[in-house]
Amino acid sequence: MINLLVFSAIVVFYFWSKESEISPIEAYLALGLYGIYILVYLFMPPFATATSSKMGLLYGLVPAVSVCAVLFPHFNQQSPEIVTRCLGWAGLVLVFIILMSFKLFVW
């Protein structure tokens, strides 16, 4: 359920800050994919029989950081914004694929 709070905080911060220079369509796609990811992770069976801190990091932290990288690429001062956004999209899509693979074939 912490994922829902993190999702809500990201949405509120995005609409409150208005500092993001990405297109609204890209922002809505990222938020929509993250929302679908959370719904699949939390409410679609089967669920993981065992948990670990590594699973929490993979399924909770990585998608949240990826969405933040897509929505707020200017926070990363070390690399260009396009690189940060592309890495954010790659992280979000990759974790979604991993989650679906585990839901369909492993759990």
C-alpha positions as CSV (number, residue, x, y, z in Angstrom):
1,M,0.0,0.0,0.0
2,I,3.0,2.3,0.3
3,N,3.2,2.2,-3.5
4,L,-0.2,4.0,-3.6
5,L,1.1,6.7,-1.3
6,V,4.2,7.2,-3.3
7,F,2.1,7.3,-6.5
8,S,-0.1,9.9,-5.0
9,A,2.8,12.0,-3.8
10,I,4.4,11.9,-7.3
11,V,1.1,13.0,-8.9
12,V,0.6,15.8,-6.4
13,F,4.2,17.0,-6.8
14,Y,4.0,16.9,-10.6
15,F,0.8,19.0,-10.8
16,W,1.9,21.3,-8.0
17,S,5.4,22.1,-9.2
18,K,4.7,22.7,-12.9
19,E,8.5,22.7,-13.4
20,S,8.6,19.8,-15.8
21,E,9.4,20.6,-19.4
22,I,8.1,17.3,-20.8
23,S,4.9,17.1,-22.8
24,P,1.7,16.5,-20.9
25,I,1.1,13.4,-23.0
26,E,4.4,11.8,-22.0
27,A,3.7,12.7,-18.4
28,Y,0.2,11.2,-18.5
29,L,1.6,8.0,-20.2
30,A,4.2,7.6,-17.5
31,L,1.7,8.2,-14.7
32,G,-0.8,5.9,-16.4
33,L,1.7,3.1,-16.8
34,Y,2.9,3.4,-13.2
35,G,-0.8,3.4,-12.1
36,I,-1.4,0.2,-14.1
37,Y,1.8,-1.3,-12.7
38,I,0.6,-0.7,-9.1
39,L,-2.8,-2.2,-9.8
40,V,-1.3,-5.3,-11.3
41,Y,1.3,-5.6,-8.5
42,L,-1.1,-5.1,-5.6
43,F,-4.4,-6.5,-6.8
44,M,-3.8,-9.1,-9.6
45,P,-3.1,-12.7,-8.4
46,P,-0.9,-14.7,-8.1
47,F,1.1,-13.0,-5.4
48,A,4.7,-13.8,-4.3
49,T,4.8,-16.5,-1.6
50,A,8.0,-15.2,-0.1
51,T,9.2,-11.6,0.3
52,S,12.6,-10.1,0.7
53,S,14.1,-6.6,0.8
54,K,15.4,-7.1,-2.8
55,M,11.9,-7.8,-4.1
56,G,10.7,-4.6,-2.3
57,L,13.4,-2.6,-4.0
58,L,12.7,-4.0,-7.4
59,Y,9.0,-3.8,-7.3
60,G,8.6,-0.7,-5.2
61,L,11.6,1.6,-5.5
62,V,12.7,1.1,-9.1
63,P,9.4,2.0,-10.7
64,A,8.9,5.1,-8.5
65,V,12.4,6.4,-9.3
66,S,11.9,5.6,-13.0
67,V,8.7,7.7,-13.0
68,C,10.4,10.5,-11.2
69,A,13.2,10.3,-13.8
70,V,10.6,10.7,-16.6
71,L,8.7,13.5,-15.0
72,F,11.6,15.4,-13.4
73,P,14.7,14.9,-15.5
74,H,16.1,18.2,-14.5
75,F,16.8,16.9,-10.9
76,N,19.7,14.9,-12.4
77,Q,22.4,17.4,-13.0
78,Q,25.0,14.8,-14.2
79,S,23.5,13.9,-17.5
80,P,21.3,15.4,-20.2
81,E,17.6,15.4,-19.6
82,I,16.9,13.2,-22.6
83,V,19.2,10.5,-21.2
84,T,17.5,10.7,-17.8
85,R,14.0,10.4,-19.4
86,C,15.1,7.4,-21.6
87,L,16.6,5.6,-18.6
88,G,13.4,6.3,-16.7
89,W,11.2,4.8,-19.4
90,A,13.6,1.8,-19.7
91,G,13.4,1.2,-16.0
92,L,9.6,1.5,-15.9
93,V,9.0,-0.8,-18.9
94,L,11.6,-3.3,-17.8
95,V,10.2,-3.7,-14.3
96,F,6.7,-4.0,-15.7
97,I,7.9,-6.8,-18.0
98,I,9.7,-8.5,-15.1
99,L,6.5,-8.3,-13.0
100,M,4.3,-9.7,-15.7
101,S,6.8,-12.5,-16.4
102,F,6.8,-13.5,-12.7
103,K,3.0,-13.2,-12.4
104,L,2.5,-15.4,-15.5
105,F,5.3,-18.0,-15.2
106,V,6.9,-18.1,-11.8
107,W,4.4,-17.4,-9.0
